[in-house]
Amino acid sequence: MSTLDDLRSALSHLRRGDVRAAVDELALPMRAEQVRARAQQVVRRTWMKYALRGVRQNDAHGRLDLAYSVPDPWHMDSEQERHRFLETNRVIAERVAPRLGTLLEVGCGEGHQSEVLMRLCDQLTGIDVSPKAIERAHRRLPGATFAAGDLYAQPWSGQRGRFDLVTACEVIYYMSDRPRFLDAIDALGKACLVTYFAPAAKKVEAECMAMPGARKTSFRFADTEWVAVWWQGSTAR
Ligand SMILES: C[S@@+](CC[C@H](N)C(=O)[O-])C[C@H]1O[C@@H](n2cnc3c(N)ncnc32)[C@H](O)[C@@H]1O
């Protein structure tokens, strides 16, 4: 907010014909940027409310794809999410392995987190039920492999120990049969890591922590907290 003094001095700059000084006095470019960012946030939230209507733990793949009619619908290109990506990498490096050969990322979206996960592995494979998101992920990261569809529709679905690590970050909430999914990644990965928004713990935590040898930690950005659960896959136990 401008104080009355700011307005008075802007007015006196204008009286002298110094428009630039008046603009500086009121910090107008910064205020315009704040208004634009706020407007974008309101539009994105309104869109997601519409697109994700009826989306619960019910494999609503069509609506998830609809959400991607706008770019970056979850605002992954934000300070908060970048912090989450770095923290997730830290947990992997410290608790799973500092370096991995192959990594499967389930629910990779447009590849924002894939870009950060790629720092830890030689070869990243990302899958997502949204073909729109996968097309953008391909364009963002031509060095990775991406495929549209869920875990059960992939040619390697039944291969035990196929990946050094399988991650499922912020995705488990959308699935109707989480125990089946957790068993599937337990077979596919030599290690597995699931992350979820802390308030969702009452819905998903018991199932994740029921995986053999599962351990958990958490990390935050301001008031937002996430939980990471990891364990060794069945071929490594
Ligand atoms: C909230 S976004 C998270 C994106 C990314 N994992 C991250 O943490 O930044 C959830 C993503 O999971 C995808 N998704 C939901 N159910 C899925 C499933 N059964 N298999 C693969 N992807 C799924 C959605 O399309 C969406 O791109």
The ligand as a MOL file (V3000), in Angstrom:
LIG
                    3D

  0  0  0     0  0            999 V3000
M  V30 BEGIN CTAB
M  V30 COUNTS 27 29 0 0 0
M  V30 BEGIN ATOM
M  V30 1 C -0.2310 -33.2920 -8.6380 0
M  V30 2 S 0.4680 -33.8760 -10.1160 0 CHG=1
M  V30 3 C 2.1120 -34.2770 -9.5460 0
M  V30 4 C 3.1610 -34.1860 -10.6490 0
M  V30 5 C 4.5770 -34.5720 -10.1830 0
M  V30 6 N 4.6290 -35.9520 -9.7440 0
M  V30 7 C 5.0550 -33.6840 -9.0840 0
M  V30 8 O 5.0820 -34.1210 -7.9310 0
M  V30 9 O 5.4080 -32.5290 -9.3560 0 CHG=-1
M  V30 10 C -0.2540 -35.4890 -10.2190 0
M  V30 11 C 0.0630 -36.1590 -11.5570 0
M  V30 12 O -0.2310 -37.5470 -11.4580 0
M  V30 13 C -0.8610 -37.9530 -12.6570 0
M  V30 14 N -1.5880 -39.2060 -12.3660 0
M  V30 15 C -2.7260 -39.3850 -11.6480 0
M  V30 16 N -3.0430 -40.6890 -11.5600 0
M  V30 17 C -2.0660 -41.3840 -12.2170 0
M  V30 18 C -1.8150 -42.7650 -12.4620 0
M  V30 19 N -2.6490 -43.7260 -12.0360 0
M  V30 20 N -0.7230 -43.1050 -13.1730 0
M  V30 21 C 0.1390 -42.1480 -13.6290 0
M  V30 22 N -0.0540 -40.8120 -13.4320 0
M  V30 23 C -1.1330 -40.4230 -12.7310 0
M  V30 24 C -1.7140 -36.7610 -13.0430 0
M  V30 25 O -2.0760 -36.7710 -14.4020 0
M  V30 26 C -0.7650 -35.6130 -12.6890 0
M  V30 27 O 0.0810 -35.2990 -13.7560 0
M  V30 END ATOM
M  V30 BEGIN BOND
M  V30 1 1 1 2
M  V30 2 1 2 3
M  V30 3 1 2 10
M  V30 4 1 3 4
M  V30 5 1 4 5
M  V30 6 1 5 6
M  V30 7 1 5 7
M  V30 8 2 7 8
M  V30 9 1 7 9
M  V30 10 1 10 11
M  V30 11 1 11 12
M  V30 12 1 11 26
M  V30 13 1 12 13
M  V30 14 1 13 14
M  V30 15 1 13 24
M  V30 16 1 14 15
M  V30 17 1 14 23
M  V30 18 2 15 16
M  V30 19 1 16 17
M  V30 20 1 17 18
M  V30 21 2 17 23
M  V30 22 1 18 19
M  V30 23 2 18 20
M  V30 24 1 20 21
M  V30 25 2 21 22
M  V30 26 1 22 23
M  V30 27 1 24 25
M  V30 28 1 24 26
M  V30 29 1 26 27
M  V30 END BOND
M  V30 END CTAB
M  END
